[in-house]
């Protein structure tokens, strides 16, 4: 390209989402030799330029290092965004490479390693109509779908893939391209109350007369308070890292989400009713000082 290494690498960093610290450098001017050293370790041409081949290798190396250390400091909990360990203010977080972790099936999401970063501006909330997050992950595997996060009955946040990758969770290609998704465990049907009590989670609140797309729904089970607390912590961590606009969608039907923000699945399509019980503006009041409401 005829560009100086530091100029080329600045453009590469903007495109792929890495920083000089990935190569143990503090700035772009001192970066080239560090890149060359890593390239020699990777057994590729040591030109000091972070193109897609070099990026794919350093990205995989970072994920391996995260897996090797398993982020075991008890005082800190993290989620993974663009292979960065992003701190989250929540005590129960399980990543896909942890013991007991849940992982999206290969081929059920678009792996964007070595590709330009997605322009993420939307956070989409779902309920899974499953008894727990483990069951949800199994169902998605069979369907060939995916999501970035699950929140279980006890408030545990599971991360299934790096937010860098495109999950298949909205059923709408353009919305998948620009969004992060979470499946919040909730079997929905009131007949499962006995199961929740038997397993020690206690009764779920019951939602009555909820209205979506002009139709009143039959009574159904709501989220536990601890799930909503986990959800809010996840909103904050993801929105701050990806700079998702703090816009809350509060209507009972389709919304124009072109400006981004936090929405429920039913705001995107008439084919869905989740999460009918979720008052996003009210929940955002508990987490953010300033936000905009669209309804």
MARDO-857521 format. One record per residue (C-alpha): residue in three letters; x, y, z. Coordinates in steps of 0.05 Angstrom, whole numbers, plus 5000, padded with zeros to 4 digits. Layout:
N
alaXYZ ...
This chain:
295
unk500050005000 unk506050465006 unk504150695076 unk509050755134 unk508150175183 unk505250625238 unk500250935189 unk498250255161 unk497349975231 unk493150555255 unk488350415198 unk488549675213 unk487049795287 unk481050225269 unk478549695220 unk479549075263 unk479049345333 unk485849205364 unk490649645403 unk498349665409 unk497649325477 unk495848685439 unk503148685417 unk505948925484 unk507049635458 unk504450295487 unk503750675421 unk503850585346 unk510750895337 unk514050345379 unk509749785352 unk513049545288 unk518649135318 unk513848805367 unk509348615309 unk515248325271 unk517247905331 unk510247615336 unk510047495261 unk516447095266 unk513346695322 unk507246575278 unk511946365221 unk509246885172 unk512547455135 unk515347945186 unk513548605152 unk510948945216 unk504149065184 unk497948795219 unk493848545161 unk488248025166 unk493047435171 unk496947735228 unk490647965262 unk487447275260 unk493446975294 unk494147495348 unk486647465361 unk486946705369 unk493046775414 unk489347255459 unk483346795465 unk488046215482 unk491346635537 unk484546825566 unk482646095566 unk489245895597 unk488646385655 unk481046295658 unk480546985689 unk480646675758 unk481347295802 unk475247225848 unk474647965859 unk473648125785 unk468647845735 unk469147945661 unk465647855595 unk469447815529 unk468548355477 unk473148335416 unk477647875456 unk478348405510 unk476648225582 unk471348735599 unk469648815673 unk462448715693 unk459448885761 unk456048215773 unk458547635816 unk456247045774 unk459247015704 unk461146385666 unk464846435600 unk464645915545 unk471545655561 unk470245575636 unk468244915668 unk460744865660 unk460645405607 unk455745415549 unk458045515477 unk454645675412 unk455145115361 unk460145175304 unk456545435242 unk450845735283 unk454146415283 unk458746815238 unk465946805264 unk468847485248 unk475947345270 unk480547725222 unk474648125195 unk472848865206 unk469049005270 unk461549015267 unk458149685277 unk454249485339 unk448749965363 unk443049515388 unk442049055448 unk436248555440 unk432848195498 unk429547515489 unk426247005535 unk428146295519 unk421645905535 unk426245385567 unk426945155638 unk434245375644 unk440045645603 unk443144965592 unk436644745558 unk436545385518 unk443545255491 unk441544555472 unk435444805434 unk439445325397 unk444544795377 unk438944375346 unk436044975310 unk442645245285 unk441545915321 unk445746285372 unk446046855421 unk451747215456 unk449147135528 unk444246735570 unk441746925640 unk439646325682 unk434346265736 unk439346435791 unk442047045755 unk448346705727 unk450547045663 unk453246555611 unk457146815552 unk456946355492 unk461146745441 unk465347375438 unk461047985423 unk465548095362 unk461947525326 unk455047565294 unk449847135329 unk443546885294 unk438347105345 unk433447605314 unk431447235250 unk433147885213 unk439847925178 unk440948665184 unk439048665258 unk443748075271 unk449348465238 unk448649055286 unk446448745352 unk448248375415 unk443047875442 unk441347565509 unk436546985524 unk433547055594 unk431046395620 unk423546365629 unk419145775611 unk413346265600 unk407645775615 unk404645795685 unk404245035687 unk411745025702 unk411145385769 unk411444725807 unk418044565772 unk421145225794 unk418845115866 unk421344395866 unk428244625841 unk428745145896 unk428045775854 unk421245965883 unk415046195848 unk415746665790 unk411547295787 unk405547225741 unk404247735686 unk396947885672 unk393748265614 unk400248405577 unk399048685508 unk403548595447 unk402048775375 unk394948955395 unk393448285427 unk392448125501 unk396547525522 unk394446965569 unk397646985638 unk404946795637 unk411046755683 unk415547355691 unk423047405704 unk425847345774 unk428447995805 unk435547705806 unk435147585731 unk433248315719 unk439048535763 unk443848115721 unk440748375657 unk441849095679 unk449148955696 unk450048635627 unk446749225593 unk451649705626 unk457949305610 unk456049175537 unk453249865523 unk459350215552 unk464349785514 unk460749805447 unk458050515455 unk450850295445 unk446150895451 unk442250935516 unk435450915483 unk429850515515 unk424050245474 unk417750225515 unk411950095467 unk407649475459 unk409249365386 unk414049475329 unk419150035335 unk423850395289 unk430450185321 unk434850495268 unk438050955321 unk440050355363 unk438950255437 unk435949705481 unk429749345457 unk425848695463 unk425148205406 unk417948395393 unk420149105377 unk423548825315 unk418348345286 unk410848195292 unk412647455294 unk415247515366 unk412247695434 unk418547675477 unk419848025523 unk412648255534 unk413548335609 unk419948735606 unk419149485621 unk425649715592 unk424950455611 unk423450265683 unk429349785686 unk434050305655 unk432050805710 unk435250335760 unk441950305722 unk442950945683 unk442351685703 unk440751925633 unk437351565575 unk432151695522 unk425451355517 unk422151175451 unk414950935453 
